[in-house]
Amino acid sequence: MQTTPNDIFDITIIGAGPVGLYAAFYAGLRTMRVKIVDSLGVIGGQLTTLYPKKLIYDVAGYPKVIAEDLVTSLYAQAAQYNPVLLTDCKIETLKRTGDFFTLGAENGTEHFSKTVLIAAGVGAFMPRKLDNHDAVRLEHHGLYYAVKDPKVFHGKRLLVVGGGDSAMDWVMALANHADITQIHRRDKFTAHEDSIEKVKNLPVKILTFHEIKQIIGEDKVEKVVIFDNRTNEEKELTVDAILCNLGFLTNLGPIKDWGVDIFNNAVKVDINMETTLEGIYAAGDIVWHPAKLKLIATGFGEAAIAVNNARIYTDPNANFFPGHSSNTNEKKQKEKVH
Ligand code: FAD
């Protein structure tokens, strides 16, 4: 259904990743009329598309939580306030029309909003892949760049490539289920210190300064040749599977044309999480500010700051401080009773 300018939302959130979902909850808490749109057919952003079954250890309140379960909880939290959620809706254009914004989607629909929160993550993203003919041929046949179902690796001889958080998290999750060798091209790991310590105490063979030279196998991965990048000495390992965690290539796409300042391939925000265009806020992986950390936990805080500022923008008489959520919810309960 095509919306009309009579249907102007208080806030439209671009991106239903964890940060956009939390922002939708928060805006509901602030009694704003909320629309949340995502270009994908599913909600949850990177958690759903890249690591649905991975354990996350650094979200407040959860000693550990499976990524897809966190998305389910975030959605349940947001759904309390009945936001309008549109999936398969990629926003291509964003412009001010008088005192509201018009968002144009790839599917031809238009959306109208007093404020906008860009929670578009890293824009379009794809895993960085091995530049190697056999790697192209054997992708999904023993060679993986993302894990949809960890059981694929159970009982297997697994080579994990990489030294960042994803590599470490998968080693921790799979160490009791697979025979793991981990290689990393340097001796410095970029993962959380605690994860590095934990992995060192697991029954995992770790080879630093090693990279993949060749992947061998007809229809599926059977062996891999790795080499020491200091000496060029080669080793052949018999493996059933290879899981590469080499980072991601990202592309801001249409966001570059929306008129907001871009810095470091991200949207620049001030301390209020407002972009260089009034009324347009940003939060999560998409933003750049001097203290930026690309984590779910910090994205949640940014979402709360952005939404409280957007609330004032829609009504300058509103309080910036939202009150405590228990007060707001208790008030809601009382309203329901009367
Ligand atoms: P995203 O999750 O990227 O969601 C953004 C959404 O916006 C996407 O769904 C996208 O489709 C949508 N979108 C983009 N452009 C448009 C558009 N033009 N129109 C409509 N929709 C659009 N962080 C942690 O804190 N702990 C971890 O353990 C952890 N592990 C990770 C493991 C891996 C393998 C990876 C890749 C990342 C990990 N992260 C972790 C990082 C974490 O996933 C991100 O910080 C988080 O997803 C950022 O959330 P977001 O909502 O800002 O963006």
Boltz pocket constraint, residues with backbone or C-beta under 6 A from the ligand:
constraints:
  - pocket:
      binder: B
      contacts: [[A, 14], [A, 15], [A, 16], [A, 17], [A, 18], [A, 19], [A, 20], [A, 37], [A, 38], [A, 39], [A, 40], [A, 42], [A, 43], [A, 44], [A, 45], [A, 46], [A, 47], [A, 50], [A, 51], [A, 55], [A, 56], [A, 57], [A, 58], [A, 89], [A, 90], [A, 91], [A, 92], [A, 119], [A, 120], [A, 121], [A, 122], [A, 123], [A, 124], [A, 165], [A, 166], [A, 169], [A, 248], [A, 254], [A, 283], [A, 284], [A, 285], [A, 286], [A, 294], [A, 295], [A, 296], [A, 297], [A, 299]]
      max_distance: 6.0
